[in-house]
Amino acid sequence: MNATLPQTITPEIPRPPQRLLTYLEEGGHTLGSWLLTTDHKRIGVLYLYSILFFFTIAAIAAAMMRMELITPPGDMVTSETYNKLFTIHGTTMVWFFLIPSIPSVLGNFVVPLMIGARDLAFPRLNLLSWYLFNLGGLLAVYSIAVGGVDTGWTFYEPYSSAFSNTHVVTMVAGVFVAGFSSILTGLNFIVSIHKLRAPGMTWFKLPLFLWSTYATSVILVMATPVLAMTLVLVAAERIWGVGIFDPKLGGDPVLFQHLFWFYSHPAVYIMILPGMGVVSELITCFSRKPIFGYHFVAFSSVAIALIGFFVWGHHMFVSSQSVYAGLVFSILSYLVAVPSAIKVFNWTLTLYRGRIHLDTPMLYALGFIGLFTIGGLTGLFLAALGFDVHVTDTYFVVAHFHYIMVGGMVTGFLGGLHYWWPKITGRLYPENLGRLAALIIFIGFNVTFFPQYVVGYLGMPRRYHAYAPEFQVYNVMSSAGASVLGVGYVLPLIYLIWSLKHGKKAPANPWKATGLEWQTPSPPPKHNFAQTPIVTQPPYQYSPEIEEELVHG
Amino acid sequence: MTFPILPEQASDIAEQTDNLYWGLLCLSAAVCLVVFIPMIYFLIKYRDGKPADRTPRHLPEYKIEITWTVIPMLIFMCFYEWGARHYFIIERPPPDAMEIDVVGKQWMWKIQHPEGNREINELHVPVGRMVKLNMTSQDVIHSFYLPEFRIKQDVVPGRYTTEWFEARRPSSYHLFCSEFCGTSHSHMIGRVIVMTPTDYENWLTKGQPGSTLVQSGERLFRELGCSGCHMGNSVVRAPPLEGVFGKPVPLNDREVVAADEGYIRDSILFPGKQIVAGYTNDMPSFSGKVSEEELLQLIAYIKNLGSQSPPEKP
């Protein structure tokens, strides 16, 4: 008997005599069975391999930058190399790790399971998007291997079309192709969540991870085409000299910034909303409570996705855009902070009168709330027009978006990965090592990025290969923290791989959680459920007050 | 080893930015208290294994949600207004400020004083005077960042941007390029040297400039042949430039534009873009024939003509 009330009532049909083959067994272990699979679970695992590869490249670039920045003069690598390093780090982290991290890995694996479906709506399209993603990634890696790109991930004009002597077009082509993968994945999630929900699973019985995935998918589908257009225009200007952004050809470089941020600011929400979704799952499960304010948490995701489309100009307060445009973008930036604040308050109140288990995923969820709150608050600093003039394009901004993207999204991804790891692999990871790694990452992260707020306010510009000596003390702290953070990231890599062979076998529902994904064996059979589940209750029907009696009684 | 927290406050604007910083830090501290103290309290009190009252309480959900939606929103609006007011002070140069021209290029800052003095990567200014910079770039986007003054403005090719400050005391301050501009971006740095008014006058005289900006512009105006059409009783009909600067100019397509620096620049480089009402475009483009500094000299000259009255129509 489970300690929790199950979310579903499965019709009492006699179980089939033999055990169903898991998705890892059925279809075989051959390379072909993986590369031609249309099973969303296998594709999720394929994505995990891909993003791990790209994360490694981006992390090596970051490590080299942090080493260079220990001393003020540019003495370890040349300026060209340094500029290429931060471009590798930015492009790879944004497009080949962060954007696909939670949606394409965890989303692919759990979205169909959570809605009680056998697969996504378009399984072959799903496989195609993995291939497009890797094709884009390989183009990006190729551009790095043959010499690199030095524009930064933002490709600002007219530098990227008329001045850079590096492989801009190849890199842009890589990002362009990977964009189609984003669009197809987003489309697949939207259709699946609309059409494939199990009987009884109404919109307000959806787990909150699905609300956030849905909001993310809307952004993926609506914003990515704008990026694709913009990149095509950059390439056209670079190759054929079509005058669009370069003033020498009669173009407008600020127009590029408008187009780029029209995609890239919503893309920031692609890189945080899924993390918020994971945290909603984790907080409820590990405090054994229904979420406080379900509707508000759900609709705050939608609100963030919608308002997020109208704040792009806050990247451009000193770009020479009109001061009145600045006023509008500033007020909208403050408004988009409200739904984020609502989420944090609801998560906190969910803990009240709960039964809190500090397992690894919960530690990551709490770390997420702490780091995201600090990142979000400093977002309010940057939204204040007169304040932004001083700190934009300094390390203050670097610290801010790392608190959101690394402190938020990567922490959320690791929390989700540990939470669903038993479901994905059928094995349990070593809990104590997991907690230790979560702690090391939290400490290492803060030591790395908090000093960057201070050095940013002191005036150290970003993308500086060499810097003024008075900034050194904070850079040394930052580099020291980065090495701690590095240890924190290697640790899970080791014990998770170890657990694949040596971890304890996982039961179907090791966390006694309520979601549909826990109602099927770990790892799930190829078609997820022996019978289509029927949903009768809202999500998160945990009862902390009776649980102890059930467990001990 | 020192751990500085704030750069020096070199101007009143710097002090106001720091005040806003402290205000935002107080807001952050308040939010952290409201979120983290209850969170830690709940984590300790309701940890599994500890006896605590866990019977569900029916909290007034809608009231709570509305409260923590509306209150943060109102507080945010106060900070929005504070930031916006400060931004308007930073972004709008006072009309009586002294003007200095800045041209960014990979990877140096070229500066022209109205008196004709030129310098590279150093900007000499007098203390206690409002200084307005007219800036452009001859290649990619740069950004003119003075951290001790808490001001920054992108320097964009193809258009003029402005930035202003008023230094409090004689000293030397950082100048950084803060928009990534290529290989030696981090070496595109310099100093702002604030001097007493007398020292500044001495510095200007010691520089021994051959001619002022207006004079250089006038010479160029003749050498490039502009005066042949735009001056006095020329045969070719071109709009006269006396009294034009700063005034509205009616165009052939019935639009009216303000004759600012950008308009003059476009008229020199892209003469066909905006044609003055009543004229045809016979002017050749000077794109590629004049440097950004020369353009600024021409503009200084035409600006100077702006204070003269337009000639009588024949």
Interface residues (C-beta under 8 A of the other chain):
Chain A: G74 S79 E80 N83 D150 T151 G152 T154 Y156 E157 P158 Y159 A162 F163 S164 P247 K248 G250 D252 P253 V254 S287 F292 G293 F296 F317 V318 S319 S320 V323 G326 L327 S330 I331 Y334 L335 A337 V338 A341 I342 V344 F345 N346 T348 L349 L351 Y352 R353 G354 R355 I356 H357 L358 L366 I369 G370 T373 I374 L377 T378 L380 F381 A383 A384 L385 G386 F387 D388 V389 H390 T392 D393 T394 V454 Y457 L458 G459 P461 R462 R463 Y464 H465 A466 Y467 A468 E470 V473 Y474 S543 P544 E545
Chain B: M1 T2 F3 P4 I5 L6 P7 Q16 T17 L20 Y21 L24 L27 S28 V31 C32 V35 F36 P38 M39 F42 L43 Y46 R47 D48 A52 D53 R54 T55 P56 R57 L59 E61 I64 E65 W68 T69 P72 M73 F76 M77 F79 Y80 W82 G83 A84 R85 H86 Y87 F88 I89 I90 E91 R92 Q106 D139 V140 I141 S143 Y145 P147 E148 R150 I151 K152 Q153 D154 V156 P157 G158 R159 T161 H174 F176 C177 S178 E179 F180 C181 G182 T183 S184 H185 S186 H187 I189 F270
